[in-house]
Amino acid sequence: MNASGNQAQRLPVVGKPLAQHTLGEILDRVRRAGGDGEPSVRDVVEALGRRSFGPLLLVPALVVVTPLSAIPGLSSIIGLSIALIAVQMVFGRDHVWLPGWIMQRRVARERLDKALSVLDRPAGFVDRLTRQRLSWLVRPPLSWVPQSICMLCGLAMPFLELVPMSSTILGAAVSLFALAIVTADGLIAIFGLAIIAGAAGLVVGLF
């Protein structure tokens, strides 16, 4: 294939919803964001499509459970992004809006590729397991429940950043809820609820 063909393959598809795509396809879109340079949040948003709320909620949540979460302050930025995306889902916006200072944030290409490589194998496993079941749990009128939980988890992340593993636990829960929304698999949402219930029980037990 010639150079122009390779370049065309790397161009993100802007605006096309990813609601029916697999986790592996979503990760591939993120991997291609920004070409070979340091991708910005804007690059990732445009690669996924501004109308693809589920994937746009899923990707930052997944970042929190990868080595990228070690970057100081990143969990707070991701938490705010999750909260903003989730609240827009609750109110039924047709496309995602994020403030400029978040959209301009960049991540080193090497770090991003390393984080995505950590997720590649689990993504294949998850894609083989997920299917449409108990979809009513993640579809209107009940869809506001997982969306609202994601919003609360995102709001909590900046306050819990110094508490070991807290952001990772919340990120894992949001990842499950977002994956449930993307795949219409309500069983995955139940697993997310179990994580939240377990975390809440642990906090209550400590105090």
VOBA-1610 file (N, C-alpha, C; in pm, whole numbers, padded with zeros to 5 digits, always signed):
BEGIN
Met+00085-00120+00000Met+00000+00000+00000Met+00087+00123+00000Asn+00051+00226-00076Asn+00134+00344-00085Asn+00120+00431+00038Ala+00205+00536+00044Ala+00209+00622+00162Ala+00077+00693+00184Ser+00014+00738+00073Ser-00112+00809+00089Ser-00220+00716+00144Gly-00215+00587+00106Gly-00311+00491+00159Gly-00293+00470+00306Asn-00166+00462+00351Asn-00139+00447+00494Asn-00190+00567+00572Gln-00167+00685+00516Gln-00211+00807+00583Gln-00362+00810+00596Ala-00432+00767+00490Ala-00577+00767+00494Ala-00630+00675+00602Gln-00558+00560+00623Gln-00601+00466+00724Gln-00590+00524+00864Arg-00499+00615+00884Arg-00473+00669+01017Arg-00569+00782+01052Leu-00644+00831+00955Leu-00735+00942+00983Leu-00852+00892+01066Pro-00884+00962+01178Pro-00998+00920+01259Pro-01129+00950+01190Val-01228+00870+01219Val-01362+00895+01170Val-01431+00985+01271Val-01457+01110+01233Val-01509+01209+01325Val-01661+01208+01323Gly-01720+01205+01443Gly-01863+01222+01454Gly-01945+01095+01445Lys-01886+00983+01397Lys-01963+00860+01385Lys-01975+00792+01521Pro-02098+00768+01569Pro-02114+00705+01699Pro-02052+00567+01702Leu-01999+00530+01820Leu-01936+00400+01835Leu-02019+00309+01925Ala-02147+00336+01938Ala-02228+00265+02036Ala-02226+00113+02014Gln-02211+00067+01890Gln-02218-00075+01862Gln-02079-00135+01837His-01975-00066+01865His-01841-00115+01839His-01787-00190+01959Thr-01687-00274+01934Thr-01627-00352+02042Thr-01525-00268+02118Leu-01486-00319+02234Leu-01383-00251+02313Leu-01252-00244+02236Gly-01219-00352+02165Gly-01095-00352+02086Gly-01095-00244+01980Glu-01209-00222+01915Glu-01219-00117+01813Glu-01206+00021+01875Ile-01263+00039+01993Ile-01251+00168+02062Ile-01106+00197+02096Leu-01034+00098+02148Leu-00893+00116+02181Leu-00811+00147+02056Asp-00844+00085+01944Asp-00773+00114+01820Asp-00794+00258+01777Arg-00915+00311+01796Arg-00940+00452+01763Arg-00852+00543+01849Val-00843+00510+01978Val-00760+00590+02068Val-00615+00581+02027Arg-00570+00463+01989Arg-00431+00444+01949Arg-00396+00529+01828Arg-00491+00547+01737Arg-00465+00625+01615Arg-00480+00775+01635Ala-00537+00815+01748Ala-00562+00958+01772Ala-00431+01036+01774Gly-00429+01147+01705Gly-00311+01234+01706Gly-00198+01188+01617Gly-00220+01085+01535Gly-00113+01036+01448Gly+00003+00981+01527Asp+00125+01020+01490Asp+00244+00973+01559Asp+00290+01067+01670Gly+00224+01182+01685Gly+00265+01279+01786Gly+00201+01253+01921Glu+00213+01351+02009Glu+00151+01341+02141Glu+00003+01378+02129Pro-00087+01282+02147Pro-00229+01312+02130Pro-00284+01396+02244Ser-00374+01483+02211Ser-00444+01563+02311Ser-00579+01497+02339Val-00644+01544+02444Val-00780+01497+02473Val-00870+01528+02355Arg-00851+01644+02293Arg-00931+01679+02175Arg-00913+01576+02064Asp-00789+01531+02042Asp-00763+01430+01939Asp-00843+01302+01968Val-00845+01261+02095Val-00915+01139+02133Val-01066+01156+02115Val-01117+01272+02158Val-01260+01299+02144Val-01301+01296+01997Glu-01222+01360+01912Glu-01255+01364+01770Glu-01242+01225+01708Ala-01147+01145+01754Ala-01129+01010+01701Ala-01248+00921+01736Leu-01302+00938+01855Leu-01415+00857+01899Leu-01547+00910+01846Gly-01555+01041+01824Gly-01679+01102+01779Gly-01751+01169+01894Arg-01787+01293+01879Arg-01846+01370+01989Arg-01985+01319+02028Arg-02046+01238+01945Arg-02178+01185+01979Arg-02169+01046+02043Ser-02048+00995+02060Ser-02028+00861+02114Ser-02008+00868+02265Phe-02114+00893+02339Phe-02103+00917+02481Phe-02046+00797+02556Gly-02093+00677+02521Gly-02045+00558+02592Gly-01894+00540+02582Pro-01838+00537+02461Pro-01693+00526+02448Pro-01618+00642+02513Leu-01673+00764+02502Leu-01607+00879+02561Leu-01608+00873+02714Leu-01704+00801+02770Leu-01705+00777+02914Leu-01613+00662+02951Leu-01607+00563+02864Leu-01528+00443+02891Leu-01378+00469+02889Val-01331+00543+02789Val-01186+00559+02771Val-01117+00624+02891Pro-01164+00739+02942Pro-01096+00797+03059Pro-01103+00706+03182Ala-01214+00632+03197Ala-01223+00541+03311Ala-01120+00430+03300Leu-01097+00380+03179Leu-00996+00276+03159Leu-00856+00328+03189Val-00832+00456+03156Val-00700+00515+03180Val-00663+00506+03328Val-00764+00522+03416Val-00737+00522+03560Val-00690+00386+03609Val-00721+00279+03534Val-00679+00146+03578Val-00553+00099+03505Thr-00486+00191+03434Thr-00360+00161+03366Thr-00246+00236+03435Pro-00121+00209+03394Pro-00007+00281+03453Pro-00013+00433+03438Leu-00096+00484+03345Leu-00108+00629+03330Leu-00163+00696+03455Ser-00231+00620+03539Ser-00289+00679+03660Ser-00183+00728+03757Ala-00057+00687+03735Ala+00053+00732+03823Ala+00094+00876+03796Ile+00049+00935+03685Ile+00083+01074+03654Ile+00012+01165+03754Pro+00087+01247+03826Pro+00025+01334+03928Pro-00084+01423+03869Gly-00197+01426+03935Gly-00306+01512+03893Gly-00395+01454+03785Leu-00352+01345+03720Leu-00429+01291+03608Leu-00563+01235+03655Ser-00564+01170+03770Ser-00689+01113+03820Ser-00794+01222+03844Ser-00748+01339+03890Ser-00842+01450+03912Ser-00901+01499+03781Ile-00816+01514+03680Ile-00862+01561+03549Ile-00958+01460+03488Ile-00923+01331+03500Ile-01009+01226+03446Ile-01142+01223+03521Gly-01136+01237+03653Gly-01259+01238+03731Gly-01353+01349+03688Leu-01299+01469+03668Leu-01382+01581+03623Leu-01438+01555+03483Ser-01356+01495+03396Ser-01402+01463+03261Ser-01516+01362+03265Ile-01501+01259+03348Ile-01606+01158+03362Ile-01735+01222+03412Ala-01723+01308+03513Ala-01841+01374+03569Ala-01910+01460+03464Leu-01833+01536+03387Leu-01891+01623+03285Leu-01961+01543+03175Ile-01897+01434+03132Ile-01958+01352+03027Ile-02086+01286+03079Ala-02078+01233+03202Ala-02194+01163+03257Ala-02313+01256+03278Val-02288+01377+03328Val-02400+01468+03352Val-02466+01510+03220Gln-02386+01519+03113Gln-02444+01550+02983Gln-02527+01433+02929Met-02487+01311+02965Met-02567+01194+02928Met-02701+01197+03002Val-02696+01230+03131Val-02819+01236+03211Val-02918+01335+03152Phe-02868+01449+03106Phe-02956+01553+03053Phe-02982+01540+02903Gly-02932+01433+02842Gly-02969+01401+02705Gly-02909+01490+02598Arg-02789+01543+02621Arg-02723+01621+02515Arg-02690+01531+02397Asp-02683+01590+02277Asp-02657+01510+02159Asp-02509+01504+02122His-02425+01579+02190His-02281+01570+02167His-02208+01616+02293Val-02084+01571+02307Val-02007+01598+02428Val-01939+01733+02420Trp-01942+01805+02532Trp-01865+01928+02548Trp-01772+01911+02668Leu-01645+01949+02649Leu-01548+01954+02757Leu-01476+02089+02751Pro-01438+02146+02866Pro-01370+02277+02864Pro-01236+02270+02794Gly-01194+02385+02742Gly-01071+02391+02663Gly-00948+02343+02737Trp-00938+02372+02868Trp-00817+02333+02940Trp-00805+02181+02955Ile-00918+02110+02949Ile-00912+01964+02947Ile-00881+01915+02805Met-00946+01974+02706Met-00927+01931+02567Met-00783+01949+02521Gln-00712+02045+02580Gln-00575+02073+02538Gln-00471+01985+02607Arg-00509+01911+02706Arg-00415+01823+02777Arg-00361+01717+02682Arg-00232+01690+02694Arg-00168+01591+02608Arg-00102+01482+02691Val-00080+01367+02628Val-00010+01257+02694Val+00098+01207+02599Ala+00212+01170+02655Ala+00323+01121+02573Ala+00281+00997+02496Arg+00316+00992+02369Arg+00278+00879+02285Arg+00327+00746+02344Glu+00450+00745+02395Glu+00506+00621+02451Glu+00422+00573+02570Arg+00383+00666+02657Arg+00302+00629+02773Arg+00165+00578+02731Leu+00105+00644+02633Leu-00026+00602+02586Leu-00021+00462+02526Asp+00079+00438+02441Asp+00091+00306+02378Asp+00112+00198+02483Lys+00189+00229+02586Lys+00214+00131+02693Lys+00084+00101+02767Ala+00007+00205+02797Ala-00120+00185+02867Ala-00217+00103+02782Leu-00224+00133+02653Leu-00316+00060+02566Leu-00274-00085+02551Ser-00143-00111+02550Ser-00096-00249+02538Ser-00137-00332+02660Val-00146-00266+02776Val-00192-00335+02897Val-00338-00378+02880Leu-00415-00299+02806Leu-00559-00325+02792Leu-00592-00417+02676Asp-00500-00439+02583Asp-00532-00513+02462Asp-00582-00655+02489Arg-00509-00729+02571Arg-00550-00867+02597Arg-00682-00875+02675Pro-00698-00796+02784Pro-00828-00797+02852Pro-00942-00755+02760Ala-00915-00663+02666Ala-01020-00618+02574Ala-01071-00733+02489Gly-00981-00815+02439Gly-01022-00931+02360Gly-01107-01027+02440Phe-01068-01049+02565Phe-01145-01137+02654Phe-01284-01080+02680Val-01290-00950+02708Val-01418-00885+02736Val-01509-00889+02613Asp-01453-00864+02496Asp-01534-00863+02375Asp-01596-01000+02346Arg-01528-01106+02388Arg-01583-01240+02369Arg-01697-01270+02466Leu-01698-01201+02581Leu-01796-01229+02685Leu-01922-01144+02674Thr-01905-01018+02632Thr-02018-00925+02634Thr-02116-00952+02521Arg-02243-00932+02551Arg-02350-00942+02452Arg-02473-00870+02508Gln-02571-00847+02426Gln-02691-00778+02472Gln-02774-00869+02562Arg-02787-00828+02687Arg-02869-00902+02784Arg-02904-00805+02897Leu-03021-00822+02953Leu-03069-00730+03057Leu-03051-00584+03013Ser-03074-00559+02884Ser-03044-00427+02828Ser-03128-00317+02891Trp-03244-00353+02947Trp-03331-00252+03008Trp-03264-00181+03125Leu-03157-00242+03181Leu-03086-00178+03291Leu-03003-00058+03247Val-02968-00053+03118Val-02882+00055+03068Val-02950+00134+02956Arg-03081+00116+02944Arg-03158+00189+02845Arg-03264+00272+02917Pro-03311+00383+02856Pro-03416+00462+02919Pro-03537+00374+02952Pro-03605+00399+03064Pro-03584+00513+03155Pro-03482+00490+03266Leu-03425+00368+03275Leu-03334+00338+03386Leu-03189+00379+03359Ser-03160+00425+03239Ser-03021+00458+03204Ser-02962+00568+03291Trp-03049+00653+03350Trp-02999+00761+03434Trp-02931+00707+03560Val-02961+00584+03599Val-02902+00528+03721Val-02751+00506+03705Pro-02706+00425+03606Pro-02561+00410+03588Pro-02492+00540+03551Gln-02561+00624+03474Gln-02502+00752+03435Gln-02478+00840+03558Ser-02574+00844+03648Ser-02561+00925+03770Ser-02452+00870+03862Ile-02441+00738+03870Ile-02336+00677+03952Ile-02199+00714+03895Cys-02186+00710+03763Cys-02060+00750+03699Cys-02027+00895+03730Met-02128+00980+03727Met-02107+01122+03758Met-02054+01138+03901Leu-02114+01068+03996Leu-02071+01078+04136Leu-01931+01022+04154Cys-01899+00912+04085Cys-01764+00856+04093Cys-01661+00955+04040Gly-01694+01019+03927Gly-01603+01118+03870Gly-01580+01235+03963Leu-01687+01283+04027Leu-01675+01395+04120Leu-01591+01358+04242Ala-01596+01231+04281Ala-01523+01187+04400Ala-01373+01170+04374Met-01334+01144+04251Met-01194+01113+04220Met-01095+01222+04261Pro-01123+01350+04235Pro-01026+01452+04276Pro-01004+01455+04428Phe-01106+01422+04505Phe-01095+01427+04650Phe-01027+01303+04707Leu-01023+01195+04628Leu-00967+01069+04677Leu-00833+01035+04613Glu-00776+01130+04538Glu-00655+01100+04463Glu-00540+01055+04553Leu-00534+01107+04675Leu-00424+01072+04766Leu-00452+00944+04844Val-00572+00888+04829Val-00606+00762+04896Val-00568+00647+04803Pro-00474+00561+04844Pro-00427+00454+04756Pro-00540+00367+04701Met-00536+00341+04571Met-00628+00251+04501Met-00770+00305+04486Ser-00803+00417+04550Ser-00942+00464+04544Ser-00983+00502+04402Ser-00898+00576+04332Ser-00931+00616+04195Ser-00939+00495+04103Thr-00852+00396+04128Thr-00853+00275+04046Thr-00984+00199+04064Ile-01031+00190+04188Ile-01157+00120+04215Ile-01274+00192+04149Leu-01278+00324+04165Leu-01385+00401+04102Leu-01375+00394+03950Gly-01253+00400+03898Gly-01234+00388+03753Gly-01281+00254+03700Ala-01255+00147+03777Ala-01301+00014+03735Ala-01453+00008+03731Ala-01518+00068+03833Ala-01664+00069+03836Ala-01721+00147+03718Val-01666+00266+03692Val-01713+00347+03579Val-01689+00274+03448Ser-01575+00206+03437Ser-01545+00129+03316Ser-01652+00025+03289Leu-01696-00044+03395Leu-01799-00146+03379Leu-01933-00085+03338Phe-01969+00027+03402Phe-02094+00093+03364Phe-02089+00141+03219Ala-01978+00203+03181Ala-01965+00254+03044Ala-01965+00140+02943Leu-01896+00030+02978Leu-01895-00086+02889Leu-02036-00143+02875Ala-02110-00144+02985Ala-02248-00192+02979Ala-02332-00106+02886Ile-02309+00025+02890Ile-02383+00117+02802Ile-02345+00094+02657Val-02216+00077+02630Val-02168+00058+02493Val-02220-00072+02434Thr-02222-00179+02513Thr-02258-00311+02463Thr-02403-00350+02490Ala-02477-00263+02562Ala-02615-00293+02603Ala-02620-00421+02684Asp-02518-00444+02765Asp-02509-00563+02849Asp-02533-00523+02995Gly-02658-00539+03039Gly-02693-00499+03175Gly-02624-00581+03282Leu-02582-00703+03249Leu-02512-00785+03348Leu-02381-00719+03390Ile-02314-00654+03296Ile-02190-00583+03328Ile-02218-00468+03425Ala-02332-00402+03408Ala-02369-00293+03500Ala-02389-00346+03642Ile-02442-00467+03653Ile-02460-00528+03786Ile-02324-00550+03852Phe-02225-00592+03776Phe-02090-00607+03830Phe-02037-00472+03879Gly-02066-00366+03802Gly-02025-00233+03844Gly-02089-00193+03975Leu-02217-00224+03990Leu-02286-00195+04115Leu-02224-00273+04231Ala-02181-00395+04205Ala-02119-00476+04309Ala-01989-00412+04357Ile-01911-00356+04264Ile-01787-00290+04302Ile-01816-00167+04387Ile-01915-00088+04346Ile-01952+00031+04423Ile-02000-00008+04562Ala-02083-00111+04570Ala-02133-00156+04700Ala-02019-00205+04789Gly-01926-00279+04729Gly-01811-00328+04806Gly-01724-00215+04857Ala-01700-00115+04771Ala-01618+00000+04811Ala-01687+00080+04922Ala-01820+00097+04908Ala-01895+00170+05011Ala-01892+00095+05143Gly-01903-00037+05138Gly-01897-00117+05259Gly-01761-00107+05327Leu-01655-00103+05246Leu-01520-00089+05300Leu-01502+00044+05370Val-01552+00152+05310Val-01541+00284+05369Val-01617+00289+05502Val-01739+00235+05502Val-01818+00234+05624Val-01748+00154+05733Gly-01686+00043+05695Gly-01615-00040+05792Gly-01496+00030+05853Leu-01429+00115+05773Leu-01311+00189+05823Leu-01349+00297+05923Phe-01470+00350+05910Phe-01511+00460+05996Phe-01614+00416+06100
//
